[in-house]
Amino acid sequence: MTSNTSLIGTIVLVTMLLTSMSSLLAIQDPKSKKMPKEELEELMAAAIPQAKRMLSEYGEFYPYGGAIDKKGKVISVAVDDGDEHPPSQKLIDLLVGTFQAQAAAGEYRLTAIVYDVRVISPGSNEKTDAICIELDHVDGVSLKVFVPYKIKGKNEVVYGEMFTREGAARIFKKR
């Protein structure tokens, strides 16, 4: 599958999953011109390609983030702890803290933390590598989207079928 075809397939699957979610996705926030579903799709489309590019070029990637700010603009977010080779969990914790502070200040509507995990895919008993996109929306939607992958030789990454799980809702305080 080409990179564009894979991305389009990923976006279509996320759209189908979000469409089947709770009525939270159908409630438009008066401060935003977009529905939560539209914002989730937009941020997913912006977040996934970087991880795929890094996997293709380097076979790995450090955690990073993205957000939609209060004006509806998609932004990239990276953190640095000063270590040349920081542990992934430390970067994830820094991203969570950064996002929580900005969310509390009303600066973000949606956040995404993107990191590499090992996870058991539906219908399987074995763990596989996957890109995890942890999404948290100000309106209460929280998802973990997984894109399984296998590295097959130099610069070749094969992606599996995306799936979701409920997120931890750790960025925005409950209303």
Z-matrix of the N, CA and C atoms (Angstrom, degrees):
N
C 1 1.440
C 2 1.517 1 109.46
N 3 1.311 2 116.74 1 135.94
C 4 1.457 3 118.68 2 177.90
C 5 1.510 4 109.80 3 -73.76
N 6 1.309 5 115.34 4 163.98
C 7 1.454 6 121.16 5 -178.45
C 8 1.527 7 111.37 6 -61.67
N 9 1.356 8 117.72 7 -43.28
C 10 1.464 9 120.72 8 -179.95
C 11 1.520 10 111.52 9 -67.02
N 12 1.332 11 117.53 10 -41.89
C 13 1.450 12 120.99 11 178.24
C 14 1.515 13 110.08 12 -63.01
N 15 1.320 14 117.05 13 -42.26
C 16 1.456 15 121.22 14 178.96
C 17 1.522 16 111.33 15 -63.27
N 18 1.331 17 116.92 16 -42.25
C 19 1.465 18 120.46 17 179.48
C 20 1.515 19 110.70 18 -65.71
N 21 1.329 20 117.27 19 -42.63
C 22 1.462 21 120.44 20 178.94
C 23 1.525 22 109.96 21 -63.24
N 24 1.323 23 116.63 22 -42.72
C 25 1.464 24 120.04 23 177.12
C 26 1.517 25 111.77 24 -61.11
N 27 1.331 26 116.42 25 -40.32
C 28 1.460 27 121.24 26 178.46
C 29 1.517 28 110.48 27 -63.30
N 30 1.315 29 117.25 28 -45.60
C 31 1.469 30 121.23 29 -179.46
C 32 1.523 31 110.23 30 -64.76
N 33 1.339 32 117.86 31 -41.14
C 34 1.464 33 120.75 32 178.61
C 35 1.521 34 110.36 33 -62.32
N 36 1.336 35 117.67 34 -43.49
C 37 1.455 36 120.53 35 179.93
C 38 1.520 37 111.34 36 -65.03
N 39 1.321 38 117.99 37 -41.84
C 40 1.467 39 120.71 38 176.96
C 41 1.524 40 109.66 39 -61.72
N 42 1.316 41 117.09 40 -41.55
C 43 1.463 42 120.75 41 178.47
C 44 1.519 43 110.30 42 -59.72
N 45 1.332 44 117.26 43 -44.67
C 46 1.463 45 120.34 44 178.92
C 47 1.526 46 110.95 45 -63.61
N 48 1.328 47 117.39 46 -42.59
C 49 1.455 48 120.54 47 179.69
C 50 1.528 49 111.57 48 -64.99
N 51 1.319 50 116.53 49 -42.85
C 52 1.458 51 120.17 50 -179.44
C 53 1.522 52 111.35 51 -67.81
N 54 1.326 53 117.05 52 -34.59
C 55 1.457 54 120.95 53 178.98
C 56 1.523 55 110.51 54 -63.50
N 57 1.321 56 117.12 55 -33.90
C 58 1.457 57 120.35 56 -178.92
C 59 1.526 58 113.45 57 -84.74
N 60 1.333 59 117.37 58 -0.96
C 61 1.467 60 120.41 59 -178.10
C 62 1.515 61 111.52 60 -78.34
N 63 1.313 62 114.74 61 -178.59
C 64 1.461 63 123.28 62 -176.15
C 65 1.513 64 113.29 63 -60.37
N 66 1.294 65 115.23 64 171.04
C 67 1.463 66 122.03 65 -179.59
C 68 1.521 67 112.20 66 -66.46
N 69 1.318 68 118.51 67 -9.19
C 70 1.463 69 120.63 68 176.66
C 71 1.525 70 111.13 69 -56.34
N 72 1.307 71 115.94 70 -33.22
C 73 1.456 72 119.84 71 -177.61
C 74 1.524 73 112.35 72 -73.55
N 75 1.310 74 117.26 73 -17.53
C 76 1.454 75 120.76 74 -178.32
C 77 1.523 76 112.36 75 -92.82
N 78 1.295 77 117.95 76 -1.97
C 79 1.454 78 121.73 77 -178.67
C 80 1.521 79 108.73 78 -96.48
N 81 1.317 80 116.00 79 117.18
C 82 1.462 81 119.52 80 179.75
C 83 1.520 82 109.12 81 -86.76
N 84 1.308 83 116.16 82 128.33
C 85 1.453 84 121.20 83 176.64
C 86 1.522 85 107.87 84 -72.25
N 87 1.344 86 118.20 85 130.09
C 88 1.460 87 119.55 86 -178.71
C 89 1.529 88 113.66 87 -61.30
N 90 1.340 89 118.73 88 -21.75
C 91 1.465 90 121.73 89 -179.74
C 92 1.530 91 111.74 90 -79.82
N 93 1.316 92 117.26 91 -16.64
C 94 1.459 93 121.44 92 -176.72
C 95 1.514 94 109.79 93 -116.91
N 96 1.310 95 115.61 94 150.73
C 97 1.458 96 120.36 95 176.79
C 98 1.523 97 111.02 96 -89.92
N 99 1.313 98 116.83 97 -6.69
C 100 1.459 99 121.47 98 -177.34
C 101 1.520 100 110.91 99 -112.81
N 102 1.319 101 114.71 100 151.87
C 103 1.458 102 121.65 101 174.89
C 104 1.532 103 107.74 102 -78.22
N 105 1.340 104 118.11 103 154.43
C 106 1.470 105 119.92 104 177.78
C 107 1.533 106 112.75 105 -53.12
N 108 1.335 107 117.41 106 -40.11
C 109 1.462 108 121.01 107 179.94
C 110 1.526 109 110.67 108 -58.76
N 111 1.323 110 116.89 109 -44.15
C 112 1.464 111 121.02 110 179.74
C 113 1.524 112 111.30 111 -63.74
N 114 1.326 113 116.74 112 -40.60
C 115 1.469 114 120.19 113 179.30
C 116 1.520 115 111.02 114 -66.83
N 117 1.337 116 117.32 115 -40.83
C 118 1.464 117 120.86 116 178.09
C 119 1.528 118 110.34 117 -61.17
N 120 1.322 119 116.80 118 -45.04
C 121 1.466 120 120.67 119 179.24
C 122 1.530 121 111.25 120 -62.73
N 123 1.330 122 116.19 121 -41.98
C 124 1.464 123 120.92 122 -179.07
C 125 1.528 124 111.63 123 -63.63
N 126 1.325 125 116.75 124 -44.57
C 127 1.466 126 119.57 125 -178.91
C 128 1.526 127 111.16 126 -70.66
N 129 1.330 128 117.50 127 -37.39
C 130 1.475 129 120.01 128 175.84
C 131 1.524 130 110.48 129 -59.96
N 132 1.332 131 116.47 130 -44.90
C 133 1.467 132 120.77 131 -179.47
C 134 1.521 133 111.44 132 -62.52
N 135 1.317 134 116.91 133 -30.43
C 136 1.471 135 120.68 134 178.93
C 137 1.526 136 112.19 135 -82.47
N 138 1.325 137 117.75 136 -31.79
C 139 1.468 138 121.52 137 -171.99
C 140 1.531 139 114.43 138 -83.79
N 141 1.303 140 117.89 139 -37.90
C 142 1.468 141 121.16 140 -172.52
C 143 1.537 142 114.09 141 -66.65
N 144 1.327 143 120.16 142 -43.04
C 145 1.471 144 119.01 143 -174.95
C 146 1.529 145 114.92 144 -57.10
N 147 1.316 146 118.33 145 -35.88
C 148 1.464 147 119.87 146 -179.74
C 149 1.530 148 110.99 147 -62.99
N 150 1.324 149 117.09 148 -44.62
C 151 1.468 150 119.94 149 178.56
C 152 1.524 151 110.59 150 -62.44
N 153 1.320 152 116.76 151 -42.94
C 154 1.470 153 120.26 152 -179.92
C 155 1.533 154 111.10 153 -64.07
N 156 1.323 155 116.47 154 -40.51
C 157 1.468 156 119.88 155 178.84
C 158 1.527 157 110.39 156 -63.39
N 159 1.332 158 116.26 157 -45.34
C 160 1.472 159 120.26 158 -179.18
C 161 1.529 160 110.82 159 -64.22
N 162 1.324 161 117.24 160 -41.02
C 163 1.467 162 119.92 161 177.93
C 164 1.524 163 110.79 162 -62.69
N 165 1.315 164 116.81 163 -41.92
C 166 1.456 165 121.23 164 179.98
C 167 1.530 166 111.79 165 -65.19
N 168 1.337 167 116.26 166 -40.76
C 169 1.461 168 120.23 167 -176.91
C 170 1.524 169 113.75 168 -83.09
N 171 1.339 170 117.22 169 -38.87
C 172 1.463 171 120.66 170 -171.14
C 173 1.536 172 114.98 171 -122.30
N 174 1.320 173 117.08 172 -11.23
C 175 1.465 174 120.12 173 -179.25
C 176 1.512 175 113.73 174 78.27
N 177 1.331 176 116.78 175 6.94
C 178 1.464 177 121.41 176 179.64
C 179 1.524 178 108.60 177 -166.80
N 180 1.339 179 115.69 178 171.80
C 181 1.461 180 120.03 179 173.99
C 182 1.522 181 109.41 180 -157.76
N 183 1.315 182 114.76 181 153.02
C 184 1.468 183 120.89 182 174.30
C 185 1.524 184 108.63 183 -84.99
N 186 1.327 185 117.17 184 150.47
C 187 1.461 186 120.06 185 177.20
C 188 1.528 187 111.43 186 -57.78
N 189 1.308 188 114.90 187 144.80
C 190 1.466 189 122.07 188 177.08
C 191 1.520 190 107.91 189 -148.28
N 192 1.312 191 115.91 190 174.01
C 193 1.451 192 119.09 191 -177.87
C 194 1.507 193 112.91 192 -137.00
N 195 1.299 194 113.33 193 172.39
C 196 1.450 195 122.23 194 174.88
C 197 1.511 196 107.54 195 -150.03
N 198 1.302 197 116.18 196 162.65
C 199 1.462 198 119.95 197 -179.91
C 200 1.513 199 110.00 198 -154.39
N 201 1.309 200 114.78 199 161.39
C 202 1.454 201 121.74 200 166.16
C 203 1.519 202 104.78 201 -112.25
N 204 1.330 203 115.10 202 121.52
C 205 1.461 204 119.13 203 -176.02
C 206 1.527 205 111.18 204 -82.35
N 207 1.306 206 116.26 205 179.49
C 208 1.467 207 121.04 206 -174.83
C 209 1.525 208 112.70 207 -64.44
N 210 1.323 209 117.97 208 -17.21
C 211 1.466 210 121.97 209 177.60
C 212 1.522 211 112.16 210 -93.47
N 213 1.349 212 116.73 211 -1.54
C 214 1.455 213 121.07 212 178.98
C 215 1.513 214 114.60 213 90.13
N 216 1.315 215 117.67 214 9.14
C 217 1.465 216 121.89 215 -178.85
C 218 1.531 217 110.48 216 -87.84
N 219 1.332 218 116.15 217 135.16
C 220 1.466 219 121.88 218 175.55
C 221 1.521 220 108.14 219 -81.32
N 222 1.327 221 116.33 220 129.12
C 223 1.462 222 121.12 221 179.36
C 224 1.522 223 109.87 222 -129.38
N 225 1.318 224 115.71 223 151.67
C 226 1.464 225 122.02 224 174.31
C 227 1.517 226 108.19 225 -95.24
N 228 1.326 227 115.34 226 144.19
C 229 1.466 228 120.43 227 -179.08
C 230 1.523 229 108.57 228 -132.08
N 231 1.318 230 115.19 229 126.62
C 232 1.462 231 121.06 230 174.99
C 233 1.517 232 107.97 231 -128.06
N 234 1.320 233 116.39 232 151.43
C 235 1.454 234 121.35 233 177.51
C 236 1.520 235 108.41 234 -125.89
N 237 1.326 236 115.31 235 158.01
C 238 1.453 237 121.38 236 -178.24
C 239 1.518 238 107.84 237 -140.83
N 240 1.316 239 116.60 238 127.63
C 241 1.461 240 119.66 239 178.15
C 242 1.528 241 111.61 240 -99.71
N 243 1.334 242 117.12 241 4.06
C 244 1.457 243 121.10 242 179.31
C 245 1.514 244 113.97 243 91.68
N 246 1.324 245 117.53 244 -14.06
C 247 1.466 246 122.23 245 -179.92
C 248 1.528 247 108.55 246 -86.80
N 249 1.325 248 116.47 247 137.15
C 250 1.465 249 120.30 248 -179.79
C 251 1.528 250 111.71 249 -65.51
N 252 1.335 251 117.63 250 -34.00
C 253 1.464 252 123.04 251 179.64
C 254 1.528 253 109.28 252 -129.75
N 255 1.337 254 117.26 253 72.00
C 256 1.462 255 120.02 254 -175.96
C 257 1.530 256 112.02 255 -72.27
N 258 1.326 257 116.47 256 149.77
C 259 1.467 258 119.07 257 173.82
C 260 1.532 259 109.49 258 -65.60
N 261 1.319 260 116.74 259 141.17
C 262 1.464 261 121.07 260 -177.96
C 263 1.521 262 112.22 261 -56.95
N 264 1.345 263 116.92 262 -42.16
C 265 1.466 264 118.77 263 -177.63
C 266 1.525 265 111.85 264 -61.43
N 267 1.308 266 117.26 265 -34.16
C 268 1.461 267 120.58 266 178.18
C 269 1.534 268 110.54 267 -64.16
N 270 1.326 269 116.60 268 -41.77
C 271 1.463 270 120.47 269 178.11
C 272 1.533 271 111.16 270 -67.24
N 273 1.325 272 116.29 271 -40.04
C 274 1.468 273 119.93 272 177.02
C 275 1.525 274 110.02 273 -61.01
N 276 1.327 275 116.77 274 -44.97
C 277 1.471 276 120.43 275 178.88
C 278 1.528 277 111.47 276 -61.83
N 279 1.336 278 117.07 277 -39.94
C 280 1.470 279 120.52 278 177.04
C 281 1.528 280 111.50 279 -64.66
N 282 1.329 281 116.75 280 -40.42
C 283 1.460 282 120.32 281 177.08
C 284 1.527 283 111.18 282 -63.75
N 285 1.329 284 116.56 283 -44.10
C 286 1.468 285 120.32 284 178.83
C 287 1.526 286 109.84 285 -59.15
N 288 1.334 287 117.56 286 -47.62
C 289 1.463 288 121.25 287 179.38
C 290 1.519 289 112.65 288 -61.16
N 291 1.338 290 116.30 289 -42.85
C 292 1.459 291 121.19 290 178.14
C 293 1.522 292 110.37 291 -62.53
N 294 1.329 293 116.58 292 -46.70
C 295 1.466 294 120.53 293 -179.28
C 296 1.523 295 111.88 294 -66.24
N 297 1.323 296 117.90 295 -40.12
C 298 1.467 297 120.31 296 178.75
C 299 1.526 298 110.82 297 -61.34
N 300 1.323 299 116.90 298 -43.37
C 301 1.473 300 120.95 299 179.97
C 302 1.527 301 110.85 300 -64.33
N 303 1.325 302 117.04 301 -44.93
C 304 1.461 303 120.43 302 -179.91
C 305 1.529 304 112.05 303 -69.36
N 306 1.325 305 116.79 304 -35.54
C 307 1.467 306 120.54 305 177.11
C 308 1.529 307 110.46 306 -66.77
N 309 1.322 308 117.36 307 -42.48
C 310 1.469 309 121.62 308 178.54
C 311 1.531 310 111.07 309 -62.42
N 312 1.321 311 116.42 310 -31.51
C 313 1.467 312 121.32 311 179.19
C 314 1.538 313 111.56 312 -82.70
N 315 1.332 314 116.51 313 -1.57
C 316 1.459 315 120.17 314 179.34
C 317 1.520 316 114.40 315 78.38
N 318 1.323 317 116.86 316 17.17
C 319 1.463 318 120.83 317 -176.59
C 320 1.533 319 113.76 318 -84.47
N 321 1.333 320 118.21 319 -26.62
C 322 1.465 321 121.62 320 -176.35
C 323 1.520 322 110.97 321 -118.92
N 324 1.347 323 114.68 322 146.06
C 325 1.467 324 121.85 323 173.87
C 326 1.534 325 110.81 324 -103.98
N 327 1.336 326 115.85 325 -29.98
C 328 1.456 327 121.55 326 -175.39
C 329 1.515 328 108.33 327 -149.06
N 330 1.326 329 116.26 328 138.37
C 331 1.465 330 120.29 329 177.09
C 332 1.526 331 110.01 330 -127.56
N 333 1.324 332 114.40 331 154.78
C 334 1.462 333 121.62 332 175.82
C 335 1.523 334 108.10 333 -137.87
N 336 1.312 335 115.58 334 128.98
C 337 1.461 336 121.16 335 172.29
C 338 1.526 337 105.67 336 -113.36
N 339 1.321 338 115.69 337 124.73
C 340 1.461 339 121.69 338 -175.05
C 341 1.526 340 108.37 339 -113.00
N 342 1.332 341 116.02 340 125.04
C 343 1.453 342 119.91 341 -178.93
C 344 1.520 343 110.73 342 -152.20
N 345 1.314 344 115.23 343 166.30
C 346 1.453 345 123.80 344 -178.47
C 347 1.519 346 109.16 345 -92.53
N 348 1.341 347 117.18 346 133.03
C 349 1.467 348 121.15 347 179.89
C 350 1.520 349 110.37 348 -137.17
N 351 1.308 350 114.65 349 168.92
C 352 1.462 351 122.57 350 166.61
C 353 1.518 352 104.91 351 -112.98
N 354 1.321 353 116.22 352 128.80
C 355 1.461 354 120.89 353 -173.20
C 356 1.525 355 109.43 354 -146.59
N 357 1.318 356 115.34 355 153.85
C 358 1.464 357 120.59 356 174.66
C 359 1.524 358 107.78 357 -91.48
N 360 1.319 359 115.89 358 117.83
C 361 1.466 360 121.65 359 179.33
C 362 1.522 361 109.91 360 -75.01
N 363 1.328 362 117.70 361 153.95
C 364 1.467 363 120.04 362 175.55
C 365 1.529 364 110.50 363 -56.25
N 366 1.310 365 115.71 364 136.88
C 367 1.457 366 120.73 365 179.43
C 368 1.513 367 114.37 366 81.60
N 369 1.323 368 117.54 367 6.62
C 370 1.461 369 121.49 368 -179.55
C 371 1.522 370 109.82 369 -125.12
N 372 1.313 371 115.90 370 158.58
C 373 1.465 372 121.31 371 175.75
C 374 1.520 373 111.84 372 -111.03
N 375 1.331 374 115.96 373 -4.47
C 376 1.452 375 120.48 374 -175.98
C 377 1.514 376 111.45 375 -113.29
N 378 1.328 377 115.74 376 146.96
C 379 1.458 378 120.35 377 177.02
C 380 1.525 379 109.70 378 -74.23
N 381 1.319 380 113.90 379 148.51
C 382 1.455 381 121.58 380 176.57
C 383 1.523 382 108.27 381 -135.87
N 384 1.320 383 116.43 382 158.80
C 385 1.456 384 120.55 383 173.64
C 386 1.520 385 108.37 384 -71.05
N 387 1.337 386 115.77 385 147.07
C 388 1.464 387 119.93 386 178.31
C 389 1.525 388 109.81 387 -155.92
N 390 1.313 389 114.42 388 149.17
C 391 1.459 390 120.91 389 167.16
C 392 1.521 391 105.37 390 -81.20
N 393 1.321 392 117.04 391 130.49
C 394 1.458 393 121.08 392 175.86
C 395 1.524 394 108.00 393 -112.19
N 396 1.325 395 116.11 394 129.59
C 397 1.454 396 121.74 395 175.24
C 398 1.521 397 105.99 396 -116.47
N 399 1.316 398 115.68 397 108.55
C 400 1.457 399 121.81 398 -178.44
C 401 1.527 400 107.67 399 -93.89
N 402 1.333 401 116.35 400 110.96
C 403 1.461 402 122.66 401 -174.84
C 404 1.524 403 111.06 402 -107.37
N 405 1.323 404 116.78 403 132.94
C 406 1.466 405 122.22 404 175.42
C 407 1.520 406 108.96 405 -133.05
N 408 1.337 407 116.39 406 125.13
C 409 1.467 408 122.46 407 -178.65
C 410 1.518 409 110.11 408 -110.48
N 411 1.313 410 115.75 409 145.12
C 412 1.461 411 122.07 410 -179.59
C 413 1.533 412 111.63 411 -56.68
N 414 1.324 413 118.53 412 -27.49
C 415 1.460 414 122.30 413 -179.22
C 416 1.523 415 113.33 414 -83.35
N 417 1.333 416 117.73 415 6.15
C 418 1.462 417 121.08 416 173.46
C 419 1.507 418 116.24 417 102.66
N 420 1.318 419 119.07 418 -6.27
C 421 1.462 420 121.14 419 177.97
C 422 1.525 421 108.34 420 -75.68
N 423 1.338 422 115.87 421 129.73
C 424 1.463 423 121.24 422 178.54
C 425 1.525 424 108.51 423 -139.14
N 426 1.330 425 115.60 424 120.81
C 427 1.465 426 122.13 425 -177.28
C 428 1.513 427 111.17 426 -133.70
N 429 1.314 428 115.07 427 151.87
C 430 1.460 429 121.71 428 164.98
C 431 1.522 430 105.38 429 -116.21
N 432 1.323 431 115.80 430 120.17
C 433 1.455 432 121.86 431 179.13
C 434 1.525 433 106.91 432 -106.36
N 435 1.319 434 116.13 433 129.79
C 436 1.459 435 121.69 434 -178.21
C 437 1.524 436 110.23 435 -115.36
N 438 1.329 437 115.42 436 133.75
C 439 1.460 438 122.20 437 175.79
C 440 1.531 439 106.54 438 -120.84
N 441 1.336 440 116.98 439 95.81
C 442 1.470 441 119.82 440 -179.85
C 443 1.534 442 111.34 441 -63.56
N 444 1.329 443 114.87 442 150.59
C 445 1.465 444 118.79 443 178.18
C 446 1.513 445 110.52 444 -151.84
N 447 1.335 446 113.93 445 159.89
C 448 1.467 447 122.45 446 172.23
C 449 1.522 448 107.17 447 -134.79
N 450 1.308 449 115.21 448 136.20
C 451 1.463 450 119.94 449 176.29
C 452 1.522 451 107.26 450 -91.17
N 453 1.334 452 115.61 451 120.66
C 454 1.464 453 122.80 452 -177.17
C 455 1.512 454 108.56 453 -116.12
N 456 1.306 455 116.77 454 84.62
C 457 1.457 456 119.59 455 179.70
C 458 1.518 457 111.42 456 81.61
N 459 1.319 458 114.20 457 -175.60
C 460 1.462 459 120.13 458 -175.69
C 461 1.529 460 111.25 459 -70.77
N 462 1.316 461 115.67 460 125.20
C 463 1.467 462 124.00 461 175.15
C 464 1.523 463 115.16 462 64.01
N 465 1.324 464 118.56 463 15.61
C 466 1.456 465 120.26 464 177.33
C 467 1.517 466 108.99 465 -117.61
N 468 1.329 467 115.16 466 119.04
C 469 1.455 468 121.37 467 179.16
C 470 1.523 469 107.46 468 -121.83
N 471 1.328 470 116.12 469 129.50
C 472 1.458 471 121.79 470 178.39
C 473 1.526 472 107.44 471 -107.71
N 474 1.330 473 115.96 472 126.22
C 475 1.459 474 121.37 473 -176.95
C 476 1.515 475 111.10 474 -100.82
N 477 1.331 476 114.86 475 140.18
C 478 1.454 477 121.20 476 177.29
C 479 1.516 478 111.07 477 -94.05
N 480 1.304 479 114.73 478 -171.35
C 481 1.459 480 121.04 479 -178.37
C 482 1.528 481 110.92 480 -76.80
N 483 1.292 482 114.96 481 129.02
C 484 1.461 483 121.72 482 -179.01
C 485 1.541 484 110.08 483 -68.84
N 486 1.338 485 115.44 484 148.23
C 487 1.458 486 120.52 485 174.04
C 488 1.521 487 108.83 486 -146.51
N 489 1.326 488 115.90 487 164.37
C 490 1.465 489 120.12 488 -177.96
C 491 1.518 490 110.80 489 -126.26
N 492 1.305 491 113.27 490 160.18
C 493 1.465 492 122.84 491 171.62
C 494 1.520 493 107.31 492 -140.34
N 495 1.301 494 115.46 493 161.48
C 496 1.461 495 119.17 494 177.84
C 497 1.519 496 109.80 495 -64.69
N 498 1.332 497 115.24 496 139.34
C 499 1.453 498 120.81 497 179.44
C 500 1.521 499 111.90 498 -85.88
N 501 1.316 500 116.43 499 174.66
C 502 1.464 501 122.87 500 -176.92
C 503 1.525 502 112.91 501 -89.88
N 504 1.322 503 118.60 502 -7.92
C 505 1.469 504 123.30 503 179.84
C 506 1.522 505 110.86 504 49.04
N 507 1.328 506 115.62 505 55.04
C 508 1.468 507 118.48 506 -175.56
C 509 1.518 508 115.13 507 -101.99
N 510 1.341 509 118.06 508 4.34
C 511 1.459 510 119.62 509 -178.31
C 512 1.538 511 112.19 510 -98.67
N 513 1.311 512 116.84 511 -51.33
C 514 1.463 513 120.84 512 -175.83
C 515 1.523 514 110.39 513 -98.52
N 516 1.330 515 116.58 514 134.74
C 517 1.466 516 120.58 515 177.05
C 518 1.519 517 108.25 516 -69.87
N 519 1.318 518 114.63 517 143.66
C 520 1.473 519 119.79 518 179.01
C 521 1.515 520 109.62 519 -64.99
N 522 1.321 521 114.87 520 140.75
C 523 1.461 522 120.31 521 179.82
C 524 1.509 523 110.61 522 -86.40
